[in-house]
Amino acid sequence: MTLPRDTRPDPVTLRMAFWYWLKLGFVSFGGPAGQIAMMHAELVERRRWISEQRFLHALNYCMLLPGPEATQLAVYIGWLMHKTRGGILAGVLFVLPSLLILIVLSWIYMAYGSLPAVVGVMYGIKPAVVAIVLAAAWRIGSRTLKNPVLIAIAVTAFLAIAALHLPFPLIVLGAALAGLAGGRWWPHYFQVGGRHPGSAASYGRALIDDDTATPAHATFSWPRLARVALIGLAIGAAAWLLLAARFGASGTLAAMGWFFTKAALMTFGGAYAVLPYVYQGGVEHYHWLTGPQMIDGLALGETTPGPLIMIVAFVGFVGAWSDALFGPGARLLAGIAGAGVATLFTFLPSFIFILAGGPLVESTRDDVRMTAPLTAISAAVVGVIVSLAVFFGEHVFVQPGRVDGVAVAISAAACLALFRFKIGTIKLIFACALVGLVLSYWHG
């Protein structure tokens, strides 16, 4: 039965919220845009737990933070409705199904990845991944690169990482400094654009409506910010010290904890933006996995629900499995430990940002002096993502002594499906996987 527009919904219990967030964790395909759209349709339009304006208020805040914005939005709404326990519940349930599914897929990949059927499926998916990354660059670029200055920043970032091989954090720092100067001297070039549509829509009275007073737990105070931030940092420090004490400070799990914490703080502009950093660390520096395995991991991440940044769980699983941390007979256990460590240290900063700093950052979100560095970083991210597509293309299309024409054709068809016909990512992945499977039996 549809609730009348002028009737406020009944209060939502934590139990009701639990089942909603758990369901969302299993069906949240489509990347951040799709996940945000799902939450909007369910929480704003149908259930009316939160109003349009309050939803956008939370979304705009999350867009300014490093980390997966859809996950942060879930944490924010859960926190607004049911305090800290609600935020933790929403965030954990949003991520947990994806982690469990990726652990299973990673195990199948490492244990049975040499089987012809699996090889065929991955052969079809890899070219699709190149097309998906290009589509992500186009999508972010069309929203971000609004003027020649931002285009120049994107081109500079591409050259810096593709030609000069500069580390990703240095590129982010350079873009932030450019934005800081630009926000001071040329603010009109660094205005935040592309806010989420629907600025004045209303679907009836909501449980947390436009005129609902800010809950006491969401009111900003410095002591509360310091207390929550210190608790979050203490949890991260304790977890890392435990790993260092048990397996050594230079051991694989402790190294993963520190590396993925840094990766979480680099995730401006979505998961695609931080993938080059994860590649530089996981493949080139720590040698936890190979370049082709990284591409395979992204392909698997595209087929699972939850945030795409969950590819870190694959990296952690493969790295710990390959190192046989607990001995050759316990590779699965090592992989699970690696995936868990990568996930914990990647998402912990997001929880701290939301639970501790929400009201403070929210109050300054329209100040161009604050948003200009983030606008410049978003522009640089476009160039970085294009470089990622080039890197993947080199590994997928160029085989020893020749160019793989079939892979090029699959990728071209995938680009046509994405750009021209707007085919969904999941449908595209499964279609290309089927093509790869058929080709493997045809040539086999």
TORKOL-4160 file (C-alpha; in steps of 0.2 Angstrom, whole numbers, padded with zeros to 4 digits, m for minus):
444
<pt num="1" X="0000" Y="0000" Z="0000"/>
<pt num="2" X="0007" Y="0017" Z="m0005"/>
<pt num="3" X="0008" Y="0030" Z="0009"/>
<pt num="4" X="m0001" Y="0046" Z="0006"/>
<pt num="5" X="0011" Y="0060" Z="0001"/>
<pt num="6" X="0006" Y="0071" Z="0016"/>
<pt num="7" X="0009" Y="0057" Z="0029"/>
<pt num="8" X="0025" Y="0054" Z="0037"/>
<pt num="9" X="0032" Y="0036" Z="0037"/>
<pt num="10" X="0033" Y="0027" Z="0053"/>
<pt num="11" X="0049" Y="0026" Z="0063"/>
<pt num="12" X="0062" Y="0014" Z="0056"/>
<pt num="13" X="0069" Y="0001" Z="0068"/>
<pt num="14" X="0087" Y="m0004" Z="0067"/>
<pt num="15" X="0081" Y="m0022" Z="0063"/>
<pt num="16" X="0072" Y="m0015" Z="0048"/>
<pt num="17" X="0087" Y="m0005" Z="0042"/>
<pt num="18" X="0098" Y="m0021" Z="0044"/>
<pt num="19" X="0087" Y="m0031" Z="0032"/>
<pt num="20" X="0087" Y="m0016" Z="0019"/>
<pt num="21" X="0106" Y="m0013" Z="0020"/>
<pt num="22" X="0109" Y="m0032" Z="0018"/>
<pt num="23" X="0098" Y="m0033" Z="0003"/>
<pt num="24" X="0107" Y="m0018" Z="m0005"/>
<pt num="25" X="0124" Y="m0026" Z="m0002"/>
<pt num="26" X="0119" Y="m0041" Z="m0013"/>
<pt num="27" X="0110" Y="m0032" Z="m0027"/>
<pt num="28" X="0121" Y="m0016" Z="m0028"/>
<pt num="29" X="0128" Y="m0018" Z="m0046"/>
<pt num="30" X="0132" Y="m0005" Z="m0058"/>
<pt num="31" X="0146" Y="0005" Z="m0049"/>
<pt num="32" X="0143" Y="0020" Z="m0039"/>
<pt num="33" X="0131" Y="0029" Z="m0050"/>
<pt num="34" X="0120" Y="0013" Z="m0051"/>
<pt num="35" X="0121" Y="0011" Z="m0032"/>
<pt num="36" X="0117" Y="0029" Z="m0028"/>
<pt num="37" X="0102" Y="0028" Z="m0040"/>
<pt num="38" X="0096" Y="0012" Z="m0031"/>
<pt num="39" X="0097" Y="0020" Z="m0014"/>
<pt num="40" X="0088" Y="0036" Z="m0021"/>
<pt num="41" X="0074" Y="0025" Z="m0028"/>
<pt num="42" X="0072" Y="0015" Z="m0012"/>
<pt num="43" X="0075" Y="0027" Z="0002"/>
<pt num="44" X="0069" Y="0044" Z="m0006"/>
<pt num="45" X="0055" Y="0039" Z="m0018"/>
<pt num="46" X="0048" Y="0023" Z="m0011"/>
<pt num="47" X="0051" Y="0021" Z="0008"/>
<pt num="48" X="0054" Y="0040" Z="0011"/>
<pt num="49" X="0066" Y="0037" Z="0025"/>
<pt num="50" X="0075" Y="0053" Z="0020"/>
<pt num="51" X="0070" Y="0068" Z="0009"/>
<pt num="52" X="0077" Y="0073" Z="m0008"/>
<pt num="53" X="0086" Y="0088" Z="m0001"/>
<pt num="54" X="0094" Y="0079" Z="0014"/>
<pt num="55" X="0099" Y="0064" Z="0002"/>
<pt num="56" X="0108" Y="0077" Z="m0009"/>
<pt num="57" X="0115" Y="0085" Z="0006"/>
<pt num="58" X="0124" Y="0069" Z="0011"/>
<pt num="59" X="0129" Y="0065" Z="m0007"/>
<pt num="60" X="0137" Y="0081" Z="m0010"/>
<pt num="61" X="0147" Y="0079" Z="0006"/>
<pt num="62" X="0153" Y="0061" Z="0001"/>
<pt num="63" X="0158" Y="0067" Z="m0016"/>
<pt num="64" X="0171" Y="0079" Z="m0008"/>
<pt num="65" X="0179" Y="0065" Z="0002"/>
<pt num="66" X="0192" Y="0052" Z="m0004"/>
<pt num="67" X="0185" Y="0034" Z="m0004"/>
<pt num="68" X="0170" Y="0026" Z="m0012"/>
<pt num="69" X="0156" Y="0038" Z="m0012"/>
<pt num="70" X="0141" Y="0026" Z="m0013"/>
<pt num="71" X="0148" Y="0016" Z="0003"/>
<pt num="72" X="0150" Y="0033" Z="0012"/>
<pt num="73" X="0133" Y="0038" Z="0007"/>
<pt num="74" X="0126" Y="0022" Z="0015"/>
<pt num="75" X="0136" Y="0025" Z="0031"/>
<pt num="76" X="0130" Y="0043" Z="0032"/>
<pt num="77" X="0112" Y="0039" Z="0030"/>
<pt num="78" X="0113" Y="0024" Z="0042"/>
<pt num="79" X="0122" Y="0036" Z="0054"/>
<pt num="80" X="0109" Y="0049" Z="0052"/>
<pt num="81" X="0095" Y="0037" Z="0056"/>
<pt num="82" X="0102" Y="0026" Z="0070"/>
<pt num="83" X="0118" Y="0035" Z="0076"/>
<pt num="84" X="0135" Y="0027" Z="0075"/>
<pt num="85" X="0129" Y="0009" Z="0076"/>
<pt num="86" X="0118" Y="0013" Z="0062"/>
<pt num="87" X="0132" Y="0019" Z="0051"/>
<pt num="88" X="0143" Y="0005" Z="0055"/>
<pt num="89" X="0129" Y="m0008" Z="0051"/>
<pt num="90" X="0125" Y="0001" Z="0034"/>
<pt num="91" X="0143" Y="0001" Z="0029"/>
<pt num="92" X="0148" Y="m0016" Z="0034"/>
<pt num="93" X="0132" Y="m0024" Z="0026"/>
<pt num="94" X="0135" Y="m0014" Z="0010"/>
<pt num="95" X="0153" Y="m0021" Z="0009"/>
<pt num="96" X="0152" Y="m0039" Z="0016"/>
<pt num="97" X="0142" Y="m0048" Z="0002"/>
<pt num="98" X="0155" Y="m0041" Z="m0010"/>
<pt num="99" X="0170" Y="m0047" Z="0000"/>
<pt num="100" X="0163" Y="m0064" Z="0003"/>
<pt num="101" X="0159" Y="m0066" Z="m0016"/>
<pt num="102" X="0176" Y="m0060" Z="m0021"/>
<pt num="103" X="0185" Y="m0072" Z="m0009"/>
<pt num="104" X="0175" Y="m0087" Z="m0018"/>
<pt num="105" X="0179" Y="m0080" Z="m0035"/>
<pt num="106" X="0198" Y="m0077" Z="m0030"/>
<pt num="107" X="0199" Y="m0094" Z="m0024"/>
<pt num="108" X="0192" Y="m0102" Z="m0040"/>
<pt num="109" X="0204" Y="m0091" Z="m0050"/>
<pt num="110" X="0219" Y="m0096" Z="m0040"/>
<pt num="111" X="0215" Y="m0114" Z="m0039"/>
<pt num="112" X="0207" Y="m0118" Z="m0055"/>
<pt num="113" X="0212" Y="m0103" Z="m0066"/>
<pt num="114" X="0222" Y="m0114" Z="m0078"/>
<pt num="115" X="0207" Y="m0124" Z="m0084"/>
<pt num="116" X="0202" Y="m0120" Z="m0102"/>
<pt num="117" X="0185" Y="m0114" Z="m0098"/>
<pt num="118" X="0191" Y="m0102" Z="m0085"/>
<pt num="119" X="0205" Y="m0096" Z="m0097"/>
<pt num="120" X="0192" Y="m0094" Z="m0111"/>
<pt num="121" X="0180" Y="m0084" Z="m0100"/>
<pt num="122" X="0194" Y="m0072" Z="m0094"/>
<pt num="123" X="0200" Y="m0070" Z="m0113"/>
<pt num="124" X="0183" Y="m0063" Z="m0117"/>
<pt num="125" X="0181" Y="m0052" Z="m0102"/>
<pt num="126" X="0198" Y="m0043" Z="m0103"/>
<pt num="127" X="0195" Y="m0033" Z="m0118"/>
<pt num="128" X="0178" Y="m0028" Z="m0111"/>
<pt num="129" X="0188" Y="m0021" Z="m0096"/>
<pt num="130" X="0198" Y="m0010" Z="m0107"/>
<pt num="131" X="0181" Y="m0003" Z="m0114"/>
<pt num="132" X="0174" Y="m0001" Z="m0097"/>
<pt num="133" X="0189" Y="0009" Z="m0091"/>
<pt num="134" X="0188" Y="0020" Z="m0106"/>
<pt num="135" X="0169" Y="0023" Z="m0103"/>
<pt num="136" X="0173" Y="0028" Z="m0085"/>
<pt num="137" X="0186" Y="0041" Z="m0091"/>
<pt num="138" X="0173" Y="0048" Z="m0103"/>
<pt num="139" X="0159" Y="0048" Z="m0090"/>
<pt num="140" X="0170" Y="0057" Z="m0077"/>
<pt num="141" X="0178" Y="0068" Z="m0090"/>
<pt num="142" X="0161" Y="0074" Z="m0097"/>
<pt num="143" X="0156" Y="0079" Z="m0080"/>
<pt num="144" X="0173" Y="0087" Z="m0074"/>
<pt num="145" X="0182" Y="0094" Z="m0088"/>
<pt num="146" X="0172" Y="0110" Z="m0090"/>
<pt num="147" X="0185" Y="0122" Z="m0097"/>
<pt num="148" X="0203" Y="0122" Z="m0104"/>
<pt num="149" X="0211" Y="0124" Z="m0088"/>
<pt num="150" X="0204" Y="0108" Z="m0081"/>
<pt num="151" X="0207" Y="0099" Z="m0098"/>
<pt num="152" X="0226" Y="0105" Z="m0097"/>
<pt num="153" X="0227" Y="0097" Z="m0079"/>
<pt num="154" X="0220" Y="0081" Z="m0086"/>
<pt num="155" X="0232" Y="0080" Z="m0100"/>
<pt num="156" X="0247" Y="0084" Z="m0089"/>
<pt num="157" X="0242" Y="0070" Z="m0077"/>
<pt num="158" X="0241" Y="0058" Z="m0091"/>
<pt num="159" X="0258" Y="0062" Z="m0097"/>
<pt num="160" X="0265" Y="0063" Z="m0079"/>
<pt num="161" X="0260" Y="0045" Z="m0076"/>
<pt num="162" X="0261" Y="0037" Z="m0093"/>
<pt num="163" X="0277" Y="0045" Z="m0100"/>
<pt num="164" X="0286" Y="0051" Z="m0084"/>
<pt num="165" X="0280" Y="0037" Z="m0073"/>
<pt num="166" X="0278" Y="0048" Z="m0058"/>
<pt num="167" X="0269" Y="0041" Z="m0043"/>
<pt num="168" X="0251" Y="0043" Z="m0041"/>
<pt num="169" X="0251" Y="0052" Z="m0024"/>
<pt num="170" X="0263" Y="0065" Z="m0032"/>
<pt num="171" X="0251" Y="0068" Z="m0046"/>
<pt num="172" X="0237" Y="0071" Z="m0033"/>
<pt num="173" X="0247" Y="0083" Z="m0023"/>
<pt num="174" X="0252" Y="0093" Z="m0039"/>
<pt num="175" X="0234" Y="0094" Z="m0044"/>
<pt num="176" X="0228" Y="0099" Z="m0027"/>
<pt num="177" X="0241" Y="0113" Z="m0026"/>
<pt num="178" X="0236" Y="0119" Z="m0044"/>
<pt num="179" X="0218" Y="0119" Z="m0037"/>
<pt num="180" X="0223" Y="0128" Z="m0022"/>
<pt num="181" X="0231" Y="0142" Z="m0032"/>
<pt num="182" X="0217" Y="0142" Z="m0045"/>
<pt num="183" X="0204" Y="0144" Z="m0031"/>
<pt num="184" X="0212" Y="0159" Z="m0025"/>
<pt num="185" X="0217" Y="0168" Z="m0041"/>
<pt num="186" X="0205" Y="0160" Z="m0054"/>
<pt num="187" X="0190" Y="0153" Z="m0044"/>
<pt num="188" X="0178" Y="0154" Z="m0059"/>
<pt num="189" X="0188" Y="0140" Z="m0067"/>
<pt num="190" X="0187" Y="0128" Z="m0052"/>
<pt num="191" X="0168" Y="0129" Z="m0048"/>
<pt num="192" X="0161" Y="0113" Z="m0043"/>
<pt num="193" X="0150" Y="0107" Z="m0057"/>
<pt num="194" X="0138" Y="0093" Z="m0061"/>
<pt num="195" X="0129" Y="0091" Z="m0044"/>
<pt num="196" X="0117" Y="0077" Z="m0043"/>
<pt num="197" X="0101" Y="0081" Z="m0053"/>
<pt num="198" X="0084" Y="0083" Z="m0045"/>
<pt num="199" X="0088" Y="0098" Z="m0034"/>
<pt num="200" X="0069" Y="0103" Z="m0030"/>
<pt num="201" X="0061" Y="0086" Z="m0031"/>
<pt num="202" X="0049" Y="0080" Z="m0018"/>
<pt num="203" X="0041" Y="0063" Z="m0016"/>
<pt num="204" X="0030" Y="0067" Z="0000"/>
<pt num="205" X="0034" Y="0069" Z="0018"/>
<pt num="206" X="0049" Y="0059" Z="0023"/>
<pt num="207" X="0055" Y="0052" Z="0040"/>
<pt num="208" X="0070" Y="0064" Z="0040"/>
<pt num="209" X="0062" Y="0078" Z="0030"/>
<pt num="210" X="0069" Y="0095" Z="0025"/>
<pt num="211" X="0062" Y="0103" Z="0040"/>
<pt num="212" X="0067" Y="0089" Z="0052"/>
<pt num="213" X="0079" Y="0096" Z="0065"/>
<pt num="214" X="0097" Y="0090" Z="0065"/>
<pt num="215" X="0098" Y="0075" Z="0077"/>
<pt num="216" X="0109" Y="0078" Z="0092"/>
<pt num="217" X="0121" Y="0065" Z="0087"/>
<pt num="218" X="0124" Y="0074" Z="0071"/>
<pt num="219" X="0127" Y="0091" Z="0078"/>
<pt num="220" X="0145" Y="0097" Z="0076"/>
<pt num="221" X="0157" Y="0099" Z="0091"/>
<pt num="222" X="0176" Y="0098" Z="0091"/>
<pt num="223" X="0177" Y="0086" Z="0107"/>
<pt num="224" X="0165" Y="0074" Z="0098"/>
<pt num="225" X="0175" Y="0075" Z="0082"/>
<pt num="226" X="0192" Y="0072" Z="0091"/>
<pt num="227" X="0184" Y="0057" Z="0101"/>
<pt num="228" X="0177" Y="0048" Z="0086"/>
<pt num="229" X="0193" Y="0051" Z="0076"/>
<pt num="230" X="0204" Y="0045" Z="0089"/>
<pt num="231" X="0194" Y="0029" Z="0092"/>
<pt num="232" X="0195" Y="0026" Z="0073"/>
<pt num="233" X="0213" Y="0029" Z="0072"/>
<pt num="234" X="0216" Y="0018" Z="0088"/>
<pt num="235" X="0207" Y="0004" Z="0079"/>
<pt num="236" X="0218" Y="0005" Z="0064"/>
<pt num="237" X="0234" Y="0007" Z="0074"/>
<pt num="238" X="0229" Y="m0008" Z="0085"/>
<pt num="239" X="0225" Y="m0019" Z="0070"/>
<pt num="240" X="0242" Y="m0014" Z="0061"/>
<pt num="241" X="0252" Y="m0017" Z="0077"/>
<pt num="242" X="0244" Y="m0034" Z="0080"/>
<pt num="243" X="0249" Y="m0039" Z="0062"/>
<pt num="244" X="0266" Y="m0032" Z="0064"/>
<pt num="245" X="0269" Y="m0041" Z="0081"/>
<pt num="246" X="0262" Y="m0058" Z="0074"/>
<pt num="247" X="0270" Y="m0058" Z="0056"/>
<pt num="248" X="0283" Y="m0044" Z="0057"/>
<pt num="249" X="0282" Y="m0026" Z="0053"/>
<pt num="250" X="0289" Y="m0029" Z="0035"/>
<pt num="251" X="0278" Y="m0044" Z="0033"/>
<pt num="252" X="0265" Y="m0046" Z="0019"/>
<pt num="253" X="0250" Y="m0042" Z="0030"/>
<pt num="254" X="0257" Y="m0027" Z="0039"/>
<pt num="255" X="0263" Y="m0020" Z="0022"/>
<pt num="256" X="0246" Y="m0023" Z="0015"/>
<pt num="257" X="0238" Y="m0013" Z="0030"/>
<pt num="258" X="0249" Y="0002" Z="0028"/>
<pt num="259" X="0248" Y="0002" Z="0009"/>
<pt num="260" X="0229" Y="0000" Z="0008"/>
<pt num="261" X="0227" Y="0014" Z="0021"/>
<pt num="262" X="0237" Y="0026" Z="0009"/>
<pt num="263" X="0227" Y="0019" Z="m0006"/>
<pt num="264" X="0210" Y="0024" Z="0003"/>
<pt num="265" X="0216" Y="0042" Z="0005"/>
<pt num="266" X="0220" Y="0043" Z="m0014"/>
<pt num="267" X="0203" Y="0037" Z="m0019"/>
<pt num="268" X="0197" Y="0054" Z="m0026"/>
<pt num="269" X="0186" Y="0052" Z="m0041"/>
<pt num="270" X="0181" Y="0034" Z="m0038"/>
<pt num="271" X="0190" Y="0017" Z="m0039"/>
<pt num="272" X="0196" Y="0019" Z="m0056"/>
<pt num="273" X="0207" Y="0034" Z="m0051"/>
<pt num="274" X="0216" Y="0024" Z="m0037"/>
<pt num="275" X="0219" Y="0008" Z="m0048"/>
<pt num="276" X="0235" Y="0015" Z="m0055"/>
<pt num="277" X="0242" Y="0017" Z="m0037"/>
<pt num="278" X="0236" Y="0000" Z="m0032"/>
<pt num="279" X="0245" Y="m0007" Z="m0048"/>
<pt num="280" X="0261" Y="0003" Z="m0044"/>
<pt num="281" X="0261" Y="m0004" Z="m0027"/>
<pt num="282" X="0254" Y="m0021" Z="m0029"/>
<pt num="283" X="0262" Y="m0026" Z="m0045"/>
<pt num="284" X="0278" Y="m0016" Z="m0047"/>
<pt num="285" X="0284" Y="m0012" Z="m0029"/>
<pt num="286" X="0278" Y="m0027" Z="m0018"/>
<pt num="287" X="0275" Y="m0040" Z="m0032"/>
<pt num="288" X="0260" Y="m0047" Z="m0024"/>
<pt num="289" X="0252" Y="m0051" Z="m0041"/>
<pt num="290" X="0256" Y="m0049" Z="m0060"/>
<pt num="291" X="0250" Y="m0036" Z="m0072"/>
<pt num="292" X="0238" Y="m0049" Z="m0081"/>
<pt num="293" X="0232" Y="m0054" Z="m0064"/>
<pt num="294" X="0227" Y="m0036" Z="m0060"/>
<pt num="295" X="0217" Y="m0035" Z="m0076"/>
<pt num="296" X="0209" Y="m0052" Z="m0071"/>
<pt num="297" X="0205" Y="m0045" Z="m0054"/>
<pt num="298" X="0196" Y="m0029" Z="m0061"/>
<pt num="299" X="0186" Y="m0041" Z="m0072"/>
<pt num="300" X="0180" Y="m0051" Z="m0057"/>
<pt num="301" X="0177" Y="m0035" Z="m0048"/>
<pt num="302" X="0166" Y="m0029" Z="m0062"/>
<pt num="303" X="0155" Y="m0044" Z="m0060"/>
<pt num="304" X="0151" Y="m0043" Z="m0041"/>
<pt num="305" X="0140" Y="m0031" Z="m0031"/>
<pt num="306" X="0146" Y="m0018" Z="m0020"/>
<pt num="307" X="0160" Y="m0005" Z="m0023"/>
<pt num="308" X="0172" Y="m0007" Z="m0037"/>
<pt num="309" X="0186" Y="m0003" Z="m0025"/>
<pt num="310" X="0183" Y="m0020" Z="m0018"/>
<pt num="311" X="0196" Y="m0026" Z="m0031"/>
<pt num="312" X="0208" Y="m0023" Z="m0016"/>
<pt num="313" X="0201" Y="m0039" Z="m0008"/>
<pt num="314" X="0207" Y="m0048" Z="m0024"/>
<pt num="315" X="0224" Y="m0040" Z="m0023"/>
<pt num="316" X="0226" Y="m0045" Z="m0005"/>
<pt num="317" X="0219" Y="m0063" Z="m0008"/>
<pt num="318" X="0231" Y="m0066" Z="m0022"/>
<pt num="319" X="0246" Y="m0058" Z="m0013"/>
<pt num="320" X="0244" Y="m0068" Z="0003"/>
<pt num="321" X="0240" Y="m0084" Z="m0007"/>
<pt num="322" X="0256" Y="m0082" Z="m0018"/>
<pt num="323" X="0267" Y="m0079" Z="m0003"/>
<pt num="324" X="0259" Y="m0094" Z="0006"/>
<pt num="325" X="0259" Y="m0085" Z="0022"/>
<pt num="326" X="0253" Y="m0099" Z="0033"/>
<pt num="327" X="0262" Y="m0113" Z="0023"/>
<pt num="328" X="0259" Y="m0122" Z="0006"/>
<pt num="329" X="0244" Y="m0131" Z="0014"/>
<pt num="330" X="0235" Y="m0116" Z="0020"/>
<pt num="331" X="0235" Y="m0105" Z="0005"/>
<pt num="332" X="0216" Y="m0102" Z="0006"/>
<pt num="333" X="0217" Y="m0097" Z="0024"/>
<pt num="334" X="0231" Y="m0085" Z="0019"/>
<pt num="335" X="0221" Y="m0078" Z="0005"/>
<pt num="336" X="0206" Y="m0075" Z="0016"/>
<pt num="337" X="0217" Y="m0066" Z="0028"/>
<pt num="338" X="0225" Y="m0055" Z="0014"/>
<pt num="339" X="0207" Y="m0050" Z="0008"/>
<pt num="340" X="0201" Y="m0046" Z="0025"/>
<pt num="341" X="0216" Y="m0035" Z="0029"/>
<pt num="342" X="0215" Y="m0026" Z="0012"/>
<pt num="343" X="0196" Y="m0023" Z="0015"/>
<pt num="344" X="0198" Y="m0017" Z="0033"/>
<pt num="345" X="0212" Y="m0004" Z="0030"/>
<pt num="346" X="0204" Y="0002" Z="0014"/>
<pt num="347" X="0187" Y="0006" Z="0021"/>
<pt num="348" X="0191" Y="0011" Z="0039"/>
<pt num="349" X="0196" Y="0029" Z="0034"/>
<pt num="350" X="0178" Y="0031" Z="0026"/>
<pt num="351" X="0170" Y="0026" Z="0042"/>
<pt num="352" X="0181" Y="0039" Z="0051"/>
<pt num="353" X="0177" Y="0053" Z="0039"/>
<pt num="354" X="0158" Y="0050" Z="0040"/>
<pt num="355" X="0156" Y="0046" Z="0059"/>
<pt num="356" X="0169" Y="0060" Z="0065"/>
<pt num="357" X="0169" Y="0074" Z="0052"/>
<pt num="358" X="0152" Y="0074" Z="0043"/>
<pt num="359" X="0145" Y="0090" Z="0051"/>
<pt num="360" X="0161" Y="0100" Z="0049"/>
<pt num="361" X="0164" Y="0096" Z="0031"/>
<pt num="362" X="0146" Y="0098" Z="0026"/>
<pt num="363" X="0146" Y="0116" Z="0033"/>
<pt num="364" X="0160" Y="0121" Z="0021"/>
<pt num="365" X="0155" Y="0111" Z="0005"/>
<pt num="366" X="0150" Y="0126" Z="m0005"/>
<pt num="367" X="0166" Y="0136" Z="m0001"/>
<pt num="368" X="0176" Y="0136" Z="m0018"/>
<pt num="369" X="0192" Y="0138" Z="m0008"/>
<pt num="370" X="0189" Y="0121" Z="m0001"/>
<pt num="371" X="0182" Y="0113" Z="m0017"/>
<pt num="372" X="0194" Y="0120" Z="m0029"/>
<pt num="373" X="0208" Y="0107" Z="m0025"/>
<pt num="374" X="0196" Y="0093" Z="m0026"/>
<pt num="375" X="0190" Y="0100" Z="m0043"/>
<pt num="376" X="0208" Y="0100" Z="m0049"/>
<pt num="377" X="0211" Y="0082" Z="m0042"/>
<pt num="378" X="0195" Y="0076" Z="m0051"/>
<pt num="379" X="0202" Y="0083" Z="m0068"/>
<pt num="380" X="0219" Y="0075" Z="m0065"/>
<pt num="381" X="0209" Y="0058" Z="m0062"/>
<pt num="382" X="0203" Y="0059" Z="m0079"/>
<pt num="383" X="0220" Y="0058" Z="m0086"/>
<pt num="384" X="0225" Y="0045" Z="m0074"/>
<pt num="385" X="0211" Y="0034" Z="m0079"/>
<pt num="386" X="0215" Y="0036" Z="m0098"/>
<pt num="387" X="0233" Y="0030" Z="m0094"/>
<pt num="388" X="0225" Y="0015" Z="m0085"/>
<pt num="389" X="0216" Y="0010" Z="m0101"/>
<pt num="390" X="0232" Y="0012" Z="m0111"/>
<pt num="391" X="0241" Y="0001" Z="m0099"/>
<pt num="392" X="0227" Y="m0012" Z="m0099"/>
<pt num="393" X="0226" Y="m0011" Z="m0118"/>
<pt num="394" X="0245" Y="m0015" Z="m0120"/>
<pt num="395" X="0243" Y="m0031" Z="m0109"/>
<pt num="396" X="0227" Y="m0037" Z="m0118"/>
<pt num="397" X="0230" Y="m0032" Z="m0136"/>
<pt num="398" X="0249" Y="m0035" Z="m0138"/>
<pt num="399" X="0255" Y="m0052" Z="m0138"/>
<pt num="400" X="0273" Y="m0058" Z="m0140"/>
<pt num="401" X="0277" Y="m0053" Z="m0158"/>
<pt num="402" X="0259" Y="m0048" Z="m0164"/>
<pt num="403" X="0243" Y="m0039" Z="m0160"/>
<pt num="404" X="0228" Y="m0049" Z="m0155"/>
<pt num="405" X="0215" Y="m0044" Z="m0168"/>
<pt num="406" X="0201" Y="m0054" Z="m0159"/>
<pt num="407" X="0204" Y="m0045" Z="m0143"/>
<pt num="408" X="0204" Y="m0029" Z="m0152"/>
<pt num="409" X="0188" Y="m0033" Z="m0160"/>
<pt num="410" X="0179" Y="m0038" Z="m0144"/>
<pt num="411" X="0185" Y="m0022" Z="m0136"/>
<pt num="412" X="0179" Y="m0012" Z="m0151"/>
<pt num="413" X="0162" Y="m0020" Z="m0150"/>
<pt num="414" X="0161" Y="m0017" Z="m0131"/>
<pt num="415" X="0165" Y="0001" Z="m0134"/>
<pt num="416" X="0151" Y="0002" Z="m0146"/>
<pt num="417" X="0139" Y="m0007" Z="m0134"/>
<pt num="418" X="0144" Y="0005" Z="m0120"/>
<pt num="419" X="0145" Y="0022" Z="m0129"/>
<pt num="420" X="0131" Y="0020" Z="m0143"/>
<pt num="421" X="0119" Y="0008" Z="m0135"/>
<pt num="422" X="0121" Y="0011" Z="m0117"/>
<pt num="423" X="0122" Y="m0007" Z="m0112"/>
<pt num="424" X="0124" Y="m0011" Z="m0094"/>
<pt num="425" X="0141" Y="m0016" Z="m0087"/>
<pt num="426" X="0135" Y="m0033" Z="m0080"/>
<pt num="427" X="0126" Y="m0038" Z="m0097"/>
<pt num="428" X="0142" Y="m0033" Z="m0106"/>
<pt num="429" X="0154" Y="m0043" Z="m0095"/>
<pt num="430" X="0143" Y="m0059" Z="m0097"/>
<pt num="431" X="0141" Y="m0057" Z="m0115"/>
<pt num="432" X="0160" Y="m0055" Z="m0118"/>
<pt num="433" X="0163" Y="m0070" Z="m0106"/>
<pt num="434" X="0151" Y="m0080" Z="m0117"/>
<pt num="435" X="0161" Y="m0075" Z="m0132"/>
<pt num="436" X="0177" Y="m0080" Z="m0125"/>
<pt num="437" X="0170" Y="m0096" Z="m0119"/>
<pt num="438" X="0164" Y="m0100" Z="m0136"/>
<pt num="439" X="0180" Y="m0095" Z="m0144"/>
<pt num="440" X="0190" Y="m0106" Z="m0132"/>
<pt num="441" X="0180" Y="m0122" Z="m0138"/>
<pt num="442" X="0181" Y="m0117" Z="m0156"/>
<pt num="443" X="0200" Y="m0115" Z="m0156"/>
<pt num="444" X="0202" Y="m0129" Z="m0144"/>
